[in-house]
C-alpha cells in the first residue's frame, strides 16, 4: 500500500502535472483540469467508503471550478499547444484521486509522519532511474549556487515535508473530497504572493475568481 501510494504521488502525479502543463502551455486549461480532482475524489469516496453525497458538498466543489478558471485567465490562455498535454493532466487527476484513496486507508493505521516518510523515500526510488537517465544532463556548477539551492530546499521543507504531513492529516479528518477542495485555493494564495513580491497585479477578474473559490470551499465543508 505504501508503494502504491508513492507511485500515485509524488511519482505519477508530478510527472503528469509538470509535463502536462508544459505541453498544453495553457494555464487556464491546466488549472480547470486539475481543479476537477475533488469531483473524482467525491466519486471514489462514494464507491470505496460509502460516504453519501450531500448537496452542499457537490455544489461547493463544482462552484470552485469556474473560480479557478477565472484566476487562471489573469495570466494564461486557452489555446492548447499539444493535445497530449491534456491526457497528461488527466493522468495527474487520476493519480491524485488514487493517492487520496490509499492515504485514507493508510491513515487509519499509521501516523502522518510515517506515511509522509515512506511516501518520499519510496517516491525517490521511483524517480531515481529517470534522474540518472535524463536529469544529470541539467546539472552544472550553477546548480550548486544559492539561487538554485535555496528555492529547492524551501520546496523540500515547506511544499513537501510540512505540506504533505498536514495533507495526510486533512484527508484523515475531512475525507478525500473535502481535503482536496482546499487545493482550489492554491491559485489564490499564489496570486496574492505574486502581488506581494511585485510580480503581478490584482485584477477584477482574479478577485472575482478568488471570491468564488473561497465561497465554494466554505460551502463544501458544510453538512
Legacy VTK file of the C-alpha trace (Angstrom):
# vtk DataFile Version 3.0
C-alpha trace
ASCII
DATASET POLYDATA
POINTS 223 float
0.000 0.000 0.000
2.871 2.368 0.766
4.497 1.585 -2.585
1.176 2.163 -4.367
0.697 5.473 -2.561
4.170 6.700 -3.558
3.576 5.530 -7.123
0.437 7.657 -7.350
2.034 10.653 -5.648
4.661 12.016 -5.986
5.697 9.852 -8.979
2.791 9.740 -11.471
1.069 12.911 -10.259
4.044 15.240 -10.624
5.052 13.755 -13.978
1.505 14.217 -15.277
1.096 17.713 -13.860
4.536 19.080 -14.803
4.727 17.704 -18.332
1.006 18.284 -18.865
1.206 21.972 -18.003
4.316 22.319 -20.137
2.735 20.542 -23.117
-0.604 22.383 -23.069
1.068 25.740 -22.398
-2.325 26.939 -21.152
-2.676 27.994 -17.531
-6.466 28.112 -17.857
-6.958 24.584 -19.193
-4.373 23.134 -16.805
-5.990 24.842 -13.810
-9.504 23.706 -14.733
-8.475 20.067 -15.302
-6.534 19.918 -12.029
-9.496 21.585 -10.288
-11.742 18.593 -11.036
-9.726 16.405 -8.627
-12.268 16.967 -5.803
-15.036 15.784 -8.160
-13.277 12.483 -8.878
-12.441 12.125 -5.193
-16.119 12.587 -4.374
-16.960 9.610 -6.589
-14.186 7.478 -5.081
-15.396 8.279 -1.559
-18.872 7.147 -2.510
-17.706 3.923 -4.178
-14.972 2.823 -1.759
-16.029 4.294 1.565
-19.815 4.587 1.105
-19.754 8.263 2.077
-23.032 9.797 0.879
-23.253 12.761 -1.455
-24.587 15.988 0.015
-25.944 18.910 -1.956
-23.634 21.439 -0.292
-20.526 19.313 -0.839
-21.305 18.766 -4.528
-22.321 22.394 -5.099
-19.239 23.734 -3.302
-16.875 21.559 -5.338
-18.488 22.461 -8.669
-18.544 26.176 -7.835
-14.770 26.269 -7.369
-14.037 25.127 -10.958
-15.132 28.363 -12.732
-13.459 30.327 -9.920
-10.136 28.614 -10.611
-10.611 29.273 -14.334
-11.148 32.993 -13.699
-7.965 33.222 -11.635
-6.006 31.382 -14.315
-7.332 33.735 -17.005
-5.410 36.522 -15.306
-2.139 35.190 -16.696
-2.958 32.345 -19.029
-4.506 31.423 -22.335
-6.992 28.871 -23.613
-5.076 27.737 -26.695
-3.725 24.206 -26.343
-0.201 23.799 -27.680
-0.147 19.965 -27.651
-3.272 17.860 -27.140
-1.362 15.082 -25.383
-0.812 17.554 -22.554
-4.499 17.255 -21.689
-4.108 13.478 -21.366
-1.136 14.002 -19.042
-3.155 16.390 -16.884
-5.965 13.843 -16.607
-3.308 11.308 -15.634
-2.385 13.668 -12.776
-6.058 13.849 -11.769
-6.290 10.039 -11.688
-3.060 9.812 -9.666
-4.238 12.381 -7.105
-7.529 10.528 -6.730
-5.784 7.198 -6.251
-3.380 8.780 -3.767
-6.246 10.125 -1.689
-7.994 6.753 -1.641
-4.850 4.911 -0.494
-3.888 7.548 2.099
-7.395 7.442 3.584
-6.920 3.721 4.206
-3.330 4.025 5.475
-4.203 6.895 7.817
-6.415 4.534 9.810
-3.314 2.555 10.800
-0.258 4.845 10.525
0.504 8.383 11.674
1.157 11.339 9.378
4.947 11.292 9.715
5.252 7.592 8.903
3.099 7.921 5.798
4.912 11.032 4.534
8.335 9.456 5.159
7.501 6.297 3.227
5.916 8.395 0.501
9.083 10.340 -0.252
11.622 7.564 0.367
9.821 5.190 -1.980
8.954 8.038 -4.364
12.626 8.982 -4.661
13.403 5.400 -5.713
10.799 5.652 -8.472
12.342 8.892 -9.711
15.957 7.699 -9.451
16.146 5.838 -12.819
14.608 8.831 -14.617
17.027 11.169 -12.861
20.042 9.043 -13.765
18.839 8.696 -17.346
17.667 12.247 -18.056
18.281 14.529 -15.079
22.071 14.521 -14.901
22.331 16.499 -18.149
20.817 19.547 -16.453
23.329 19.660 -13.603
26.280 22.043 -13.830
28.128 24.399 -11.483
25.202 26.865 -11.377
23.050 24.174 -9.757
25.114 24.457 -6.562
24.565 28.200 -6.105
22.246 29.794 -3.568
19.901 30.968 -6.330
19.063 27.343 -7.091
19.598 25.557 -3.776
17.569 27.939 -1.572
14.339 27.562 -3.609
14.872 23.785 -3.832
15.406 23.434 -0.091
12.383 25.659 0.544
10.270 23.458 -1.719
11.528 20.325 0.025
10.820 21.593 3.534
7.647 23.633 3.029
5.884 22.151 -0.008
6.903 18.547 0.541
7.699 17.666 4.157
5.404 20.030 6.068
2.654 20.254 3.436
2.241 16.506 2.984
2.275 15.762 6.713
-0.586 18.241 7.053
-2.251 16.886 3.900
-2.398 13.355 5.292
-3.996 14.729 8.452
-6.547 16.648 6.371
-7.515 13.532 4.403
-7.862 11.528 7.613
-10.104 14.087 9.307
-12.012 15.711 6.439
-12.190 12.927 3.875
-10.728 12.753 0.372
-13.076 15.184 -1.379
-13.275 17.845 1.336
-9.497 17.854 1.780
-8.829 18.141 -1.953
-11.236 21.062 -2.353
-8.700 23.209 -0.490
-6.281 22.736 -3.403
-8.528 25.161 -5.302
-7.165 27.880 -3.011
-3.601 27.378 -4.269
-4.003 29.766 -7.253
-5.453 32.383 -4.893
-2.508 32.207 -2.494
-0.095 32.132 -5.452
-1.676 35.280 -6.875
-1.505 37.072 -3.524
2.149 36.060 -3.126
2.941 37.267 -6.650
1.338 40.641 -5.882
3.298 40.992 -2.634
6.542 40.221 -4.496
5.633 42.699 -7.228
5.406 40.072 -9.988
1.727 40.505 -10.760
-1.162 42.917 -10.403
-4.540 42.094 -8.905
-7.366 42.426 -11.410
-11.134 42.391 -11.022
-11.233 39.018 -12.792
-8.763 37.397 -10.396
-10.519 38.879 -7.344
-13.845 37.539 -8.627
-12.266 34.122 -9.099
-10.851 34.158 -5.562
-14.244 35.089 -4.107
-15.975 32.265 -5.993
-13.368 29.716 -4.906
-13.496 30.767 -1.247
-17.304 30.572 -1.277
-17.147 27.108 -2.855
-14.600 25.831 -0.320
-16.677 27.102 2.613
-19.885 25.613 1.171
-18.257 22.224 0.578
-17.246 21.967 4.250
-20.819 22.371 5.467
-23.123 19.405 6.076
LINES 1 224
223 0 1 2 3 4 5 6 7 8 9 10 11 12 13 14 15 16 17 18 19 20 21 22 23 24 25 26 27 28 29 30 31 32 33 34 35 36 37 38 39 40 41 42 43 44 45 46 47 48 49 50 51 52 53 54 55 56 57 58 59 60 61 62 63 64 65 66 67 68 69 70 71 72 73 74 75 76 77 78 79 80 81 82 83 84 85 86 87 88 89 90 91 92 93 94 95 96 97 98 99 100 101 102 103 104 105 106 107 108 109 110 111 112 113 114 115 116 117 118 119 120 121 122 123 124 125 126 127 128 129 130 131 132 133 134 135 136 137 138 139 140 141 142 143 144 145 146 147 148 149 150 151 152 153 154 155 156 157 158 159 160 161 162 163 164 165 166 167 168 169 170 171 172 173 174 175 176 177 178 179 180 181 182 183 184 185 186 187 188 189 190 191 192 193 194 195 196 197 198 199 200 201 202 203 204 205 206 207 208 209 210 211 212 213 214 215 216 217 218 219 220 221 222
